[in-house]
Amino acid sequence: MEFQQGPKRYQWPGGARVALSIVVNVEEGAEANILDGDKYPEPVDEMGIALKRSIRNYGNESNYRYGITRGAPRVMRLLEKHGIRATFTACALALERAPQLAREIVRQGHEVTSHGWRWAHQFHMNEEQEREYIRKAVASLERSTGRKPRGWLSRYLVTDNTRRLLCEEGFQYHMDDLGDDEPSWDAIDGKPIVVLPYQVDNNDMKMWAEPSYTPDQWLKYAKDNLDWMLAEGEHEVGMMSIGLHLRIIGRPGRIWALDEFLGYAAQRGREGGPGVAEVDWPRWLRAGDHLVCSHMSAEPVALLQSLAACAQLPQPLHLMLGVPFSQAAAGLPAGCELTTYGGMGSAGAIAQKRPVRFSLLPYGRTAAVYEDGAWRCDVALVALGRAPDGRLFLGPSHGAVLAAAGRARHVIAQVSPHVPCLPGAEWPAEIPIAAMLETDDGPPSLNDAVPGETQQAIARHVAALVPDGACLQVGIGSLPSAALQVLASHRHLGIHTGMLTDPLWRLVTGGAADHSRKGVDVGVAVTGSACGTPGLYRALDGHAGIALREPGYTHDARVIASQPDMFCLNSALEVDLLGNVNAEAVVQPDGRWRFVGGVGGLPDFVRAAVRAPRGQAVIALAARTRIVARLSGPCTIAASDADVVATEHGVARLRDATLGERVRRMLAIAHPDDRDALAAQARGLGLS
């Protein structure tokens, strides 16, 4: 007995303040019944009827049967929704008679402990009878689940022999003690056993036995219990248990209270401590799972590193990395299949080390494939930021992960206070987070690329095309950076882009961009991601003048086309004499393609921009060897969608031009040393 708080004798894993034990009692089918040789029917009845005659109580039998037929499926679905691994204290006969439930308990990875052979009292048994009763229960549960139970919970009344017999039979813990909130050790004849506390005051039986709680009252009591123990948990070790019964909590009028409590407990866990020290991947993953990661500047690097370090990782796994910026995924086991949106970011480098599948999905469709159910997500891995008020936000790249997470079995998050919290990206409260890894990681730093003379020459041609009041979408790289520097003297520019970078943001801070002439989202810069220096992330944190939006909005043709003077500036690997664009792959000496780019949002913006009033879609690139007669790699943008091509030698307007006009205009902006050869190739192809 301790009246003064002192240092804890030990800590829960991950620094948690309270251990929460969800105990599901499976008694239905093992209760007293004259068909099983009992003198009287089961006396524990929701109606309070305890018959003292040797007749069947059909009403109570059906009430218990309900626990298996309807209560169990509800409880199992709810536990899976919240990612809870519970302790199922099962009467062995009950699982023998409900083999489907036994299989589902095992499939979901729950623990099965023994609640006796039947739901019967042991107090009237002598030592040999009780020993046989225990052994019979163990043998039956092992047959039903394939596992020997490690713990024991009696039907309340035990004997002087019970704990000693459990020690002799090799049990590791005993749950019949109501005398503490903290686990303790006991030892009998030198054999140790853990005594786990079991809190009957939180039991859902309180909604059955008179005077009974309503579900609201039970929920409030459970929440209050948790809150108090969390407060004490700073100085004391505590374990809270919630005892449940399929026939009680499994009713529609009660199951909601458990759902709300589990969500509340998860939220309090996120508020009250550092989350998990390590992710228990075997708990959350199953062989064959499809994992979807947040990407770009929101790549969950710590989670990928943790995944790679897991020695017992279920395999195979299928990971959608999107556009990775790190090479953390390169260290995953060979049984992890990787998919990316092409070779952008670090994907091309990862593909040099291990197989990577490349998706040709246009970026505007990346979220829709999960919303439509065309693509599967079992587990979402996300990097989140935490605001000072405790709210969680997506990292500074929206992507498809939110749509995927809404349909995932589990969401695993890494959370850092150093990740900026952008308006439009608050984590939805209705999507629960199963496990949270606290980190100090911020988003990756991407510095401005320094433009050379060629890029600066291209930038001057491009800038001349941009009117005041234009709405900008700009890619990343030295060439777009150079063009944006030249636009510093423009006024009333707007931003609607897939990626917001330091050069774009400088147009805002320098007064060139105020978004005042946008057709929609007036006064706000809309982006799908923010990628840049630490200074950019600090500036955007909580900034009311920016909105981080999903691919279905940033790349939506109707939204883009509604922006007057929409101006899209992107680069490419090569453009042919007709205007076909390759932004995906280069040809290696052996003739094979090496993917260094991707489809991305290029088709979305190019096609939509030309539908906007006075809209333009510019492909800018250095001329030497990159203006070609015929593409050597894949065609990302067809000639029929081509609008404007710019090099250091000028601008070629291709929209609505004939084949011959296109060839002549492209030859005019090709490198002078390449023009004769290109013209000869054009004649050989019948293009002129």
Residue pairs with C-beta under 8 A, 6 or more apart in sequence:
5 235
5 236
6 235
7 235
8 235
8 236
8 237
9 237
10 237
11 237
12 18
12 19
12 237
13 276
13 277
14 273
14 274
14 275
14 276
14 277
14 278
15 273
15 274
15 277
16 233
16 269
16 273
17 229
17 230
17 233
17 234
17 238
17 272
17 273
18 226
18 229
18 230
18 233
18 238
18 239
18 240
19 238
19 239
19 240
20 226
20 239
20 240
20 241
20 242
20 265
21 87
21 196
21 239
21 240
21 241
21 242
22 79
22 84
22 86
22 87
22 241
22 242
22 244
22 262
23 86
23 87
23 88
23 89
23 153
23 175
23 198
23 241
23 242
23 243
23 244
24 75
24 79
24 86
24 87
24 88
24 89
24 110
24 244
24 245
24 246
25 88
25 89
25 90
25 115
25 153
25 243
25 244
25 245
25 246
26 72
26 88
26 89
26 90
26 91
26 94
26 95
26 98
26 101
26 115
26 246
27 64
27 67
27 91
27 94
27 115
27 119
27 245
28 64
28 65
28 67
28 68
28 71
28 94
28 98
28 246
28 247
29 64
29 65
29 68
29 91
29 93
29 94
29 96
29 97
29 98
30 91
30 92
30 93
30 94
30 97
30 116
30 117
30 118
30 119
30 120
31 42
31 44
31 64
31 118
31 119
32 38
32 40
32 41
32 42
32 43
32 119
32 120
33 41
33 42
33 56
33 61
34 40
34 41
34 54
34 55
34 56
35 56
36 118
39 54
40 51
40 52
40 53
40 54
41 51
41 55
41 56
41 57
41 60
41 61
42 57
42 60
42 61
42 64
42 119
43 50
43 51
44 50
44 208
45 57
45 59
45 60
45 63
46 60
46 63
46 208
46 248
47 59
47 60
48 210
49 57
49 59
49 60
51 57
63 247
64 247
66 247
66 250
66 251
67 245
67 246
67 247
67 248
67 250
68 94
68 97
68 98
68 101
68 246
70 250
71 245
71 246
71 247
71 248
71 249
71 250
71 251
72 98
72 101
72 104
72 246
72 250
74 250
74 252
74 255
75 244
75 246
75 249
75 250
75 255
75 258
76 101
76 104
76 105
76 108
78 255
78 258
78 259
78 262
79 85
79 86
79 108
79 110
80 108
80 409
81 259
81 432
82 259
82 262
82 263
82 266
82 432
82 434
83 283
83 284
83 409
83 410
83 432
83 434
83 435
84 262
85 108
85 109
85 110
85 111
85 283
86 110
86 111
87 110
87 111
87 112
87 113
87 151
88 105
88 110
88 111
88 112
88 113
89 113
89 114
89 115
89 151
89 153
89 175
90 102
90 105
90 112
90 113
90 114
90 115
90 141
91 115
91 116
91 117
91 118
91 119
91 137
92 114
92 116
92 117
92 118
92 136
92 137
92 138
92 140
92 141
92 144
93 117
93 118
93 140
94 119
95 101
95 102
95 105
95 112
95 140
95 141
95 144
95 145
96 140
96 143
96 144
99 144
102 112
102 144
102 145
105 112
105 145
106 112
106 145
106 146
106 147
109 282
109 283
111 150
111 151
112 141
112 145
112 147
112 149
113 149
113 150
113 151
113 152
113 153
113 173
113 175
114 134
114 137
114 138
114 141
114 149
114 151
114 152
114 153
115 137
115 152
115 153
115 154
115 155
116 122
116 133
116 137
116 154
116 155
117 133
117 136
117 137
117 140
119 155
120 155
121 154
121 155
121 156
121 157
122 130
122 133
122 154
122 155
122 157
122 158
122 159
122 162
123 157
123 158
123 159
125 133
125 159
127 159
127 161
127 165
130 159
130 161
130 162
130 165
131 165
131 168
131 169
134 152
134 165
134 166
134 169
135 169
137 149
138 148
138 149
138 169
141 147
141 148
141 149
142 148
142 149
149 171
150 171
150 172
150 173
151 171
151 172
151 173
151 174
151 175
151 196
152 162
152 166
152 171
152 173
152 174
152 175
152 176
153 175
153 176
153 198
154 162
154 176
156 176
158 176
162 174
162 176
163 174
163 186
163 188
163 193
164 188
164 189
166 174
166 193
167 187
167 188
167 189
167 191
167 192
167 193
168 191
171 193
172 193
172 194
173 183
173 193
173 194
173 195
173 196
174 186
174 193
174 194
174 195
174 196
175 196
175 198
176 198
177 195
177 196
177 197
177 198
178 197
178 198
178 199
178 200
179 197
180 195
180 197
181 197
181 199
181 229
181 238
181 239
181 240
182 197
182 236
182 237
182 238
182 239
183 194
183 195
183 196
183 197
183 239
184 194
184 195
185 192
185 193
185 194
185 195
186 192
186 193
186 194
186 195
187 193
196 239
196 241
197 239
197 241
198 241
198 243
199 225
199 240
199 241
199 242
199 243
200 243
201 221
201 225
202 221
202 222
202 225
202 240
202 241
202 242
202 243
203 242
203 243
203 244
204 218
204 242
204 243
204 244
204 245
204 248
204 249
204 254
204 258
205 243
205 245
205 248
206 212
206 213
206 218
206 221
207 213
207 214
207 215
207 218
207 248
207 249
207 254
208 245
208 248
213 221
215 253
215 254
215 256
215 257
216 257
218 254
218 257
219 257
219 260
219 261
222 242
222 261
223 261
223 264
225 240
226 240
226 264
226 265
226 268
227 268
229 238
229 240
230 268
230 272
232 238
233 272
242 258
242 261
244 258
248 254
249 255
249 257
249 258
263 432
266 432
266 433
266 434
269 275
269 436
270 392
270 415
270 433
270 436
271 390
274 438
275 415
275 435
275 436
275 437
275 438
276 435
276 436
276 437
276 438
278 306
278 437
279 303
279 306
279 307
279 310
279 412
279 435
279 437
280 435
281 306
281 307
281 310
281 312
281 313
281 314
282 310
282 312
282 313
282 314
284 379
284 410
284 412
284 434
284 435
285 291
285 313
285 314
285 317
285 379
286 314
286 378
287 314
287 315
287 316
287 317
288 316
288 317
288 318
289 314
289 317
289 318
289 378
289 379
290 317
290 318
290 320
290 375
290 376
290 377
290 378
290 379
291 317
291 318
291 319
291 320
291 377
291 378
291 379
291 380
291 381
292 319
292 320
292 370
292 377
292 379
292 380
292 381
292 400
292 401
292 404
292 405
292 408
293 299
293 300
293 303
293 304
293 319
293 320
293 321
293 322
293 324
293 380
293 381
293 382
293 401
294 300
294 322
294 380
294 381
294 382
294 383
294 394
294 395
294 397
294 399
294 401
295 321
295 322
295 323
295 324
295 325
295 345
295 397
295 399
295 401
296 322
296 323
296 325
296 345
296 397
296 399
296 499
296 529
296 531
297 325
297 395
297 396
297 397
297 443
297 444
297 446
297 529
297 530
297 531
298 382
298 383
298 394
298 395
298 396
298 397
298 398
298 399
298 401
298 419
298 443
298 529
299 321
299 324
299 325
299 326
299 328
299 383
299 395
299 397
299 444
300 381
300 382
300 383
300 413
300 414
301 326
301 328
301 383
301 414
301 441
302 383
302 414
302 437
302 439
302 441
303 381
303 383
303 412
303 413
303 414
303 437
304 326
304 328
304 329
304 331
304 332
304 381
305 328
305 331
306 437
307 313
307 332
307 336
307 381
308 328
308 329
308 331
308 332
308 333
313 333
313 335
313 336
315 333
315 335
315 336
316 335
316 336
316 337
317 332
317 335
317 336
317 337
318 336
318 337
318 339
319 329
319 332
319 336
319 337
319 338
319 339
320 339
320 340
320 359
320 375
320 377
320 400
320 404
321 329
321 338
321 339
321 340
321 347
322 340
322 341
322 366
322 399
322 400
322 401
323 340
323 341
323 342
323 344
323 345
323 347
323 598
323 600
324 340
324 345
324 346
324 347
324 350
325 345
325 346
325 444
325 446
326 346
326 444
327 346
327 349
327 350
327 353
329 336
329 338
329 350
330 349
330 350
330 353
330 354
332 338
334 354
337 355
337 357
338 350
338 354
338 355
338 356
338 357
339 356
339 357
339 358
339 359
340 347
340 350
340 351
340 356
340 357
340 358
340 359
340 598
341 347
341 358
341 359
341 361
341 363
341 366
341 598
341 599
341 600
342 358
342 359
342 360
342 584
342 595
342 597
342 598
342 599
342 600
343 351
343 358
343 584
343 585
343 594
343 595
343 596
343 597
343 598
344 596
344 597
344 598
344 600
347 356
347 358
347 595
347 598
348 594
348 595
348 596
350 356
351 358
351 595
358 595
358 598
359 599
360 599
361 369
361 599
362 555
362 599
362 600
362 601
362 603
362 604
363 498
363 528
363 551
363 555
363 599
363 600
363 601
363 604
364 551
364 552
364 554
364 555
364 556
364 557
364 601
364 604
365 551
366 399
366 400
366 551
367 399
367 400
367 402
367 403
367 404
367 550
367 551
367 552
368 374
368 403
368 551
368 552
369 375
369 400
370 377
370 400
370 403
370 404
370 406
370 407
371 403
371 407
371 552
373 407
375 404
377 404
377 405
377 407
377 408
378 408
378 409
378 410
379 408
379 409
379 410
379 411
379 412
380 401
380 404
380 405
380 408
380 410
380 411
380 412
381 401
381 412
381 413
382 394
382 395
382 401
382 405
382 411
382 412
382 413
382 414
383 395
383 413
383 414
383 415
383 416
383 419
383 441
383 443
384 392
384 393
384 394
384 395
384 413
384 414
384 415
384 416
384 419
384 427
385 392
385 393
385 394
385 395
385 415
385 416
385 417
385 418
385 419
385 420
385 421
386 392
386 393
386 415
386 416
386 417
386 419
386 421
387 393
387 421
387 542
391 421
391 426
391 427
392 413
392 415
392 426
392 427
392 433
393 419
393 420
393 421
393 422
393 425
393 426
393 427
394 401
394 402
394 422
394 425
394 426
394 427
394 548
395 419
395 443
396 419
396 420
396 422
396 425
396 443
396 529
396 530
396 531
396 537
396 540
396 548
397 528
397 529
397 530
397 531
398 424
398 425
398 528
398 529
398 548
398 549
398 550
398 551
398 554
399 528
399 529
399 550
399 551
400 550
400 551
402 428
402 431
402 550
403 550
403 552
405 411
405 431
406 428
406 431
410 434
410 435
411 431
411 432
411 433
411 434
412 433
412 434
412 435
412 436
412 437
413 433
413 435
413 436
413 437
414 436
414 437
414 438
414 439
414 441
415 436
415 437
415 438
415 439
416 438
416 439
416 440
416 441
416 442
417 440
418 440
418 441
418 442
419 441
419 442
419 443
419 537
420 443
420 530
420 537
420 538
420 540
420 541
420 542
421 541
421 542
422 530
422 540
422 541
422 542
422 543
422 546
422 547
422 548
423 542
423 543
423 544
423 546
423 547
423 548
424 546
424 547
424 548
424 549
425 548
427 433
442 534
442 537
443 531
443 537
444 531
445 532
445 533
445 534
446 476
446 501
446 531
446 532
446 533
447 533
448 481
448 501
448 502
448 503
448 533
449 477
449 478
449 481
450 478
451 459
451 478
451 479
451 481
451 482
451 485
452 478
454 622
454 648
455 478
455 479
455 481
455 482
455 622
456 482
457 648
458 479
458 482
458 483
458 620
458 621
458 622
458 646
458 647
458 648
459 479
459 482
459 483
459 485
459 486
460 486
461 646
461 647
461 648
461 650
461 651
462 483
462 486
462 569
462 618
462 620
462 646
463 483
463 486
463 487
465 567
465 616
465 618
465 644
465 646
465 651
466 472
466 487
466 490
466 493
466 567
467 565
467 614
468 490
468 491
468 492
468 493
469 491
469 492
469 493
469 494
469 517
469 564
469 565
470 490
470 493
470 494
470 565
470 566
470 567
471 493
471 494
471 495
471 496
471 517
471 518
471 519
471 563
471 564
471 565
471 566
471 567
471 612
472 487
472 493
472 494
472 495
472 496
472 497
472 504
472 507
472 513
472 567
472 568
472 569
473 495
473 496
473 497
473 498
473 560
473 566
473 567
473 568
473 569
473 570
473 605
473 609
474 480
474 483
474 484
474 497
474 499
474 501
474 503
474 504
474 568
474 569
474 570
475 498
475 499
475 569
475 570
475 571
476 499
476 501
476 531
477 571
479 571
479 620
479 621
480 501
480 503
480 569
480 570
480 571
480 620
481 501
481 503
483 569
483 620
484 503
484 504
484 506
484 507
485 503
487 493
487 507
487 512
488 506
488 507
488 510
488 512
489 512
490 507
490 512
491 511
491 512
491 514
492 513
492 514
492 516
492 517
493 507
493 512
493 513
493 514
493 515
494 513
494 514
494 515
494 516
494 517
494 518
494 525
494 563
495 504
495 507
495 508
495 513
495 515
495 525
495 526
495 527
496 518
496 521
496 525
496 526
496 527
496 554
496 559
496 560
496 563
496 566
497 504
497 525
497 526
497 527
497 528
497 554
498 527
498 528
498 529
498 554
498 555
498 600
498 601
498 605
499 527
499 528
499 529
499 530
499 531
500 525
500 527
500 529
500 530
500 531
500 532
500 536
500 540
500 546
501 530
501 531
501 532
501 536
502 532
502 533
502 535
502 536
504 513
504 525
505 532
505 536
505 539
505 540
507 513
508 514
508 525
508 545
509 539
513 525
514 523
515 521
515 522
515 523
515 524
515 525
515 545
516 522
516 523
517 564
517 565
518 524
518 563
518 564
519 562
519 563
519 564
520 559
520 562
520 563
521 547
523 545
524 545
524 546
524 547
525 545
525 546
525 547
526 546
526 547
526 549
526 553
526 554
527 546
527 547
527 548
527 549
527 554
528 548
528 549
528 550
528 551
528 554
528 555
528 601
529 548
530 536
530 537
530 540
530 546
530 548
540 546
551 601
553 559
554 601
555 601
555 604
555 605
555 608
556 608
557 604
557 607
557 608
557 611
558 608
560 566
560 604
560 605
560 608
560 609
560 611
560 612
561 608
561 609
561 611
561 612
561 615
562 612
563 612
563 615
564 612
564 613
564 614
565 612
565 613
565 614
565 615
566 608
566 609
566 612
566 615
566 616
567 609
567 615
567 616
567 618
568 605
568 606
568 609
568 615
568 616
568 617
568 618
569 618
569 620
570 583
570 602
570 605
570 606
570 617
570 618
570 619
570 620
571 583
571 619
571 620
571 621
572 581
572 582
572 583
572 597
572 619
572 621
572 626
572 636
572 637
573 582
573 583
573 584
573 585
573 586
573 596
573 597
573 621
573 626
573 633
574 581
574 582
574 621
574 626
574 627
574 628
574 631
574 632
574 633
575 581
575 582
575 619
575 621
575 626
575 627
575 628
575 642
575 645
575 666
576 627
576 628
576 629
576 630
576 631
576 639
576 666
577 627
577 628
577 629
577 630
577 662
577 663
577 666
577 667
577 678
577 682
577 687
578 639
578 642
578 659
578 662
578 663
578 666
578 687
579 637
579 639
579 642
579 645
579 654
579 662
579 666
580 631
580 635
580 637
580 638
580 639
580 642
581 602
581 619
581 635
581 636
581 637
581 642
582 631
582 632
582 633
582 634
582 635
582 636
583 597
583 598
583 599
583 600
583 602
583 636
583 637
584 593
584 595
584 596
584 597
584 598
584 599
584 633
584 634
584 636
585 593
585 594
585 595
585 596
585 597
585 633
585 634
586 593
586 594
586 596
586 632
586 633
587 593
587 594
587 632
587 633
588 594
593 633
593 634
597 636
599 636
602 636
602 637
603 636
603 637
603 641
605 617
606 617
606 619
606 637
606 641
606 642
606 643
607 617
607 641
608 615
609 615
609 616
609 617
609 643
610 616
610 617
610 641
610 643
610 655
616 643
616 644
617 643
617 644
618 643
618 644
618 645
618 646
619 637
619 642
619 643
619 644
619 645
619 646
620 645
620 646
620 647
621 627
621 645
621 646
621 647
622 647
622 648
623 647
623 648
623 649
623 669
623 670
623 671
623 674
624 671
624 673
624 674
625 671
625 674
627 647
627 666
627 669
627 670
627 671
627 674
627 678
628 678
629 678
629 681
629 682
629 685
629 687
630 681
630 685
639 654
639 662
642 654
642 655
642 662
643 653
643 654
643 655
644 651
644 652
644 653
644 654
644 655
645 651
645 652
645 654
645 666
645 669
646 652
646 669
647 669
647 670
647 671
649 668
649 669
649 670
649 671
649 672
650 668
650 669
651 669
652 662
652 665
652 666
652 668
652 669
653 665
654 662
654 665
654 666
657 665
659 687
660 687
660 688
663 682
663 687
663 688
664 688
667 675
667 678
667 679
667 682
670 678
679 688
682 688
